[in-house]
Protein backbone atom coordinates (compact mmCIF):
# COMPACT_ATOMS: atom_id res chain seq x y z
CA UNK A 1 0.00 0.00 0.00
CA UNK A 2 1.32 3.54 -0.80
CA UNK A 3 2.63 5.65 2.03
CA UNK A 4 0.02 8.07 3.41
CA UNK A 5 2.14 11.26 3.03
CA UNK A 6 2.67 10.48 -0.66
CA UNK A 7 -1.05 9.90 -1.20
CA UNK A 8 -1.97 13.14 0.57
CA UNK A 9 0.61 15.08 -1.45
CA UNK A 10 -0.83 13.84 -4.74
CA UNK A 11 -4.34 14.86 -3.74
CA UNK A 12 -3.18 18.33 -2.66
CA UNK A 13 -1.04 19.00 -5.71
CA UNK A 14 -3.73 18.02 -8.20
CA UNK A 15 -7.00 19.48 -6.95
CA UNK A 16 -10.18 18.51 -7.97
CA UNK A 17 -13.60 17.04 -15.66
CA UNK A 18 -16.27 15.82 -17.98
CA UNK A 19 -18.34 18.85 -18.83
CA UNK A 20 -21.42 16.88 -17.85
CA UNK A 21 -22.30 15.48 -14.44
CA UNK A 22 -20.78 11.99 -14.69
CA UNK A 23 -17.02 11.75 -14.35
CA UNK A 24 -15.48 9.21 -16.73
CA UNK A 25 -12.92 7.37 -14.61
CA UNK A 26 -12.49 4.59 -17.20
CA UNK A 27 -10.20 6.64 -19.41
CA UNK A 28 -8.06 7.44 -16.38
CA UNK A 29 -7.11 3.80 -15.76
CA UNK A 30 -3.70 2.53 -16.82
CA UNK A 31 -1.57 -0.59 -16.72
CA UNK A 32 0.63 -0.62 -13.64
CA UNK A 33 3.90 -2.19 -12.58
CA UNK A 34 3.89 -3.70 -9.14
CA UNK A 35 5.35 -1.78 -6.23
CA UNK A 36 5.88 1.60 -7.92
CA UNK A 37 3.83 4.74 -8.50
CA UNK A 38 2.94 5.35 -12.15
CA UNK A 39 1.18 8.40 -13.49
CA UNK A 40 0.22 10.74 -16.29
CA UNK A 41 -0.18 14.52 -16.46
CA UNK A 42 -2.20 16.48 -19.03
CA UNK A 43 -1.99 20.23 -19.60
CA UNK A 44 -4.10 22.13 -22.16
CA UNK A 45 -4.02 25.89 -22.67
CA UNK A 46 -5.93 27.85 -25.31
CA UNK A 47 -6.53 31.47 -26.29
CA UNK A 48 -8.72 32.65 -29.17
CA UNK A 49 -9.99 36.04 -30.32
CA UNK A 50 -12.73 36.89 -32.78
CA UNK A 51 -15.82 39.08 -33.19
CA UNK A 52 -17.53 37.51 -30.18
CA UNK A 53 -14.60 38.36 -27.92
CA UNK A 54 -11.55 36.75 -26.39
CA UNK A 55 -11.74 33.23 -24.95
CA UNK A 56 -9.26 31.75 -22.53
CA UNK A 57 -9.26 28.00 -21.75
CA UNK A 58 -7.25 26.00 -19.25
CA UNK A 59 -7.32 22.34 -18.24
CA UNK A 60 -5.07 20.18 -16.10
CA UNK A 61 -5.55 16.53 -15.27
CA UNK A 62 -3.53 13.98 -13.32
CA UNK A 63 -3.78 10.28 -12.52
CA UNK A 64 -1.60 7.97 -10.47
CA UNK A 65 -1.75 4.20 -9.90
CA UNK A 66 -0.12 1.94 -7.36
CA UNK A 67 -0.27 -1.87 -7.66
CA UNK A 68 0.69 -4.35 -4.97
CA UNK A 69 -0.18 -8.01 -5.67
CA UNK A 70 -4.03 -8.17 -5.79
CA UNK A 71 -4.50 -4.61 -4.53
CA UNK A 72 -4.60 -1.51 -6.69
CA UNK A 73 -5.00 2.15 -5.73
CA UNK A 74 -5.91 4.97 -8.14
CA UNK A 75 -5.79 8.71 -7.46
CA UNK A 76 -7.28 11.07 -10.06
CA UNK A 77 -7.83 14.81 -10.30
CA UNK A 78 -8.99 17.35 -12.87
CA UNK A 79 -9.61 21.09 -13.17
CA UNK A 80 -11.07 22.99 -16.16
CA UNK A 81 -11.82 26.65 -16.66
CA UNK A 82 -12.93 28.74 -19.68
CA UNK A 83 -13.75 32.46 -19.80
CA UNK A 84 -15.11 34.84 -22.46
CA UNK A 85 -14.27 38.54 -22.42
CA UNK A 86 -16.28 40.87 -24.69
CA UNK A 87 -13.86 43.23 -26.41
CA UNK A 88 -16.59 45.66 -27.58
CA UNK A 89 -17.51 46.43 -23.95
CA UNK A 90 -14.49 48.12 -22.32
CA UNK A 91 -13.99 47.12 -18.70
CA UNK A 92 -16.47 44.21 -18.85
CA UNK A 93 -15.83 41.30 -16.52
CA UNK A 94 -14.99 37.90 -18.06
CA UNK A 95 -17.97 35.53 -18.38
CA UNK A 96 -17.39 32.01 -17.05
CA UNK A 97 -18.05 29.36 -19.70
CA UNK A 98 -16.63 26.47 -17.66
CA UNK A 99 -15.46 26.09 -14.10
CA UNK A 100 -15.37 22.52 -12.86
CA UNK A 101 -13.20 20.11 -10.94
CA UNK A 102 -13.13 16.64 -9.40
CA UNK A 103 -11.02 14.45 -7.17
CA UNK A 104 -11.33 10.66 -7.12
CA UNK A 105 -9.81 7.89 -5.02
CA UNK A 106 -10.43 4.23 -5.94
CA UNK A 107 -9.30 0.88 -4.57
CA UNK A 108 -9.87 -2.45 -6.28
CA UNK A 109 -9.16 -6.01 -5.27
CA UNK A 110 -8.46 -8.76 -7.81
CA UNK A 111 -10.79 -11.59 -6.75
CA UNK A 112 -10.22 -13.70 -9.89
CA UNK A 113 -8.86 -13.40 -13.42
CA UNK A 114 -12.19 -11.87 -14.55
CA UNK A 115 -13.52 -10.18 -11.42
CA UNK A 116 -12.36 -7.17 -9.41
CA UNK A 117 -14.20 -5.62 -6.48
CA UNK A 118 -14.00 -1.84 -6.29
CA UNK A 119 -14.56 0.82 -3.63
CA UNK A 120 -14.38 4.53 -4.45
CA UNK A 121 -14.90 8.04 -3.14
CA UNK A 122 -15.30 11.20 -5.19
CA UNK A 123 -15.80 14.95 -4.73
CA UNK A 124 -16.63 17.43 -7.48
CA UNK A 125 -18.17 20.77 -8.41
CA UNK A 126 -19.42 22.23 -11.69
CA UNK A 127 -20.56 25.86 -11.78
CA UNK A 128 -22.16 25.66 -15.23
CA UNK A 129 -24.21 22.59 -14.29
CA UNK A 130 -25.16 24.30 -11.01
CA UNK A 131 -23.47 21.58 -8.94
CA UNK A 132 -22.15 23.46 -5.94
CA UNK A 133 -20.90 20.24 -4.34
CA UNK A 134 -21.29 16.54 -5.02
CA UNK A 135 -19.72 13.72 -3.02
CA UNK A 136 -20.01 10.02 -3.88
CA UNK A 137 -19.14 6.81 -2.06
CA UNK A 138 -19.74 3.45 -3.73
CA UNK A 139 -18.76 -0.17 -4.25
CA UNK A 140 -19.37 -3.02 -6.69
CA UNK A 141 -17.91 -5.55 -9.14
CA UNK A 142 -15.93 -4.91 -12.32
CA UNK A 143 -16.06 -7.80 -14.81
CA UNK A 144 -13.58 -8.48 -17.59
CA UNK A 145 -15.60 -9.69 -20.62
CA UNK A 146 -12.72 -9.72 -23.12
CA UNK A 147 -9.02 -8.94 -23.05
CA UNK A 148 -6.58 -9.36 -25.96
CA UNK A 149 -3.38 -7.63 -27.06
CA UNK A 150 -5.39 -5.17 -29.17
CA UNK A 151 -8.76 -4.85 -27.40
CA UNK A 152 -10.71 -5.11 -24.15
CA UNK A 153 -14.31 -5.03 -22.90
CA UNK A 154 -15.36 -4.42 -19.28
CA UNK A 155 -18.70 -4.24 -17.47
CA UNK A 156 -19.33 -2.72 -14.06
CA UNK A 157 -22.31 -2.30 -11.73
CA UNK A 158 -21.89 -0.34 -8.51
CA UNK A 159 -24.20 0.97 -5.81
CA UNK A 160 -23.32 4.46 -4.59
CA UNK A 161 -24.56 7.03 -2.13
CA UNK A 162 -24.71 10.57 -3.46
CA UNK A 163 -24.83 13.83 -1.55
CA UNK A 164 -25.40 16.89 -3.73
CA UNK A 165 -25.91 20.62 -3.29
CA UNK A 166 -27.34 22.21 -6.47
CA UNK A 167 -28.91 25.55 -7.39
CA UNK A 168 -32.37 25.77 -9.00
CA UNK A 169 -32.06 29.58 -8.92
CA UNK A 170 -29.47 32.13 -7.71
CA UNK A 171 -31.13 32.13 -4.28
CA UNK A 172 -32.39 28.53 -3.98
CA UNK A 173 -29.98 25.80 -2.88
CA UNK A 174 -31.33 22.23 -3.06
CA UNK A 175 -29.91 19.30 -1.10
CA UNK A 176 -30.07 15.70 -2.36
CA UNK A 177 -29.22 12.48 -0.51
CA UNK A 178 -29.82 9.47 -2.76
CA UNK A 179 -28.70 5.95 -3.58
CA UNK A 180 -27.97 5.36 -7.26
CA UNK A 181 -26.98 2.47 -9.48
CA UNK A 182 -23.91 3.19 -11.61
CA UNK A 183 -23.54 0.75 -14.53
CA UNK A 184 -20.98 1.11 -17.29
CA UNK A 185 -19.68 -0.55 -20.45
CA UNK A 186 -16.09 0.16 -21.43
CA UNK A 187 -14.24 -1.04 -24.54
CA UNK A 188 -11.13 -0.17 -26.54
CA UNK A 189 -9.52 -1.33 -29.78
CA UNK A 190 -6.05 -0.56 -31.19
CA UNK A 191 -6.01 -0.55 -34.99
CA UNK A 192 -2.23 -0.15 -35.03
CA UNK A 193 0.50 0.41 -32.45
CA UNK A 194 0.10 4.16 -32.83
CA UNK A 195 -3.69 4.59 -33.31
CA UNK A 196 -6.61 3.39 -31.21
CA UNK A 197 -10.20 4.12 -30.14
CA UNK A 198 -11.88 3.75 -26.77
CA UNK A 199 -15.45 4.25 -25.57
CA UNK A 200 -17.37 4.20 -22.30
CA UNK A 201 -21.09 4.57 -21.52
CA UNK A 202 -22.61 5.16 -18.07
CA UNK A 203 -26.19 4.70 -16.82
CA UNK A 204 -27.02 6.05 -13.36
CA UNK A 205 -30.66 5.83 -12.20
CA UNK A 206 -31.85 6.76 -8.73
CA UNK A 207 -32.88 3.55 -6.98
CA UNK A 208 -35.99 5.08 -5.39
CA UNK A 209 -37.08 6.82 -8.64
CA UNK A 210 -36.00 5.17 -11.88
CA UNK A 211 -37.31 8.06 -14.01
CA UNK A 212 -34.53 10.16 -12.47
CA UNK A 213 -31.47 8.94 -14.37
CA UNK A 214 -28.31 10.09 -16.12
CA UNK A 215 -26.67 8.76 -19.27
CA UNK A 216 -23.18 9.66 -20.39
CA UNK A 217 -20.98 8.47 -23.27
CA UNK A 218 -17.46 9.37 -24.26
CA UNK A 219 -15.36 8.33 -27.27
CA UNK A 220 -11.62 8.93 -27.61
CA UNK A 221 -9.30 8.69 -30.61
CA UNK A 222 -5.63 8.57 -29.65
CA UNK A 223 -2.57 9.02 -31.89
CA UNK A 224 0.91 8.19 -30.60
CA UNK A 225 3.42 10.86 -31.67
CA UNK A 226 6.46 9.61 -29.76
CA UNK A 227 7.05 6.92 -27.15
CA UNK A 228 5.62 9.00 -24.30
CA UNK A 229 3.75 11.75 -26.17
CA UNK A 230 0.32 11.38 -27.77
CA UNK A 231 -2.50 13.47 -29.26
CA UNK A 232 -6.14 12.74 -28.38
CA UNK A 233 -9.60 13.79 -29.57
CA UNK A 234 -12.60 13.34 -27.23
CA UNK A 235 -16.34 13.52 -27.91
CA UNK A 236 -18.61 13.62 -24.87
CA UNK A 237 -22.41 13.47 -24.64
CA UNK A 238 -24.56 13.44 -21.49
CA UNK A 239 -28.27 13.45 -20.66
CA UNK A 240 -29.82 14.15 -17.25
CA UNK A 241 -33.55 13.41 -16.91
CA UNK A 242 -33.92 15.78 -13.95
CA UNK A 243 -31.21 18.45 -13.87
CA UNK A 244 -31.37 21.72 -11.95
CA UNK A 245 -34.16 24.00 -13.24
CA UNK A 246 -31.76 26.36 -15.04
CA UNK A 247 -29.67 23.60 -16.68
CA UNK A 248 -30.50 21.93 -20.05
CA UNK A 249 -30.89 18.13 -19.96
CA UNK A 250 -28.39 17.56 -22.80
CA UNK A 251 -24.75 18.70 -22.91
CA UNK A 252 -21.95 17.68 -25.28
CA UNK A 253 -18.42 18.71 -26.15
CA UNK A 254 -15.42 17.89 -28.33
CA UNK A 255 -11.86 18.56 -27.17
CA UNK A 256 -8.31 17.97 -28.39
CA UNK A 257 -5.12 17.76 -26.37
CA UNK A 258 -1.68 16.28 -25.76
CA UNK A 259 -0.72 13.70 -23.11
CA UNK A 260 2.69 13.09 -21.57
CA UNK A 261 3.21 9.76 -19.78
CA UNK A 262 6.05 8.69 -17.48
Order of alpha helices (4+ residues) and beta strands (2+ residues): alpha-beta-beta-beta-beta-beta-beta-beta-beta-beta-beta-beta-beta
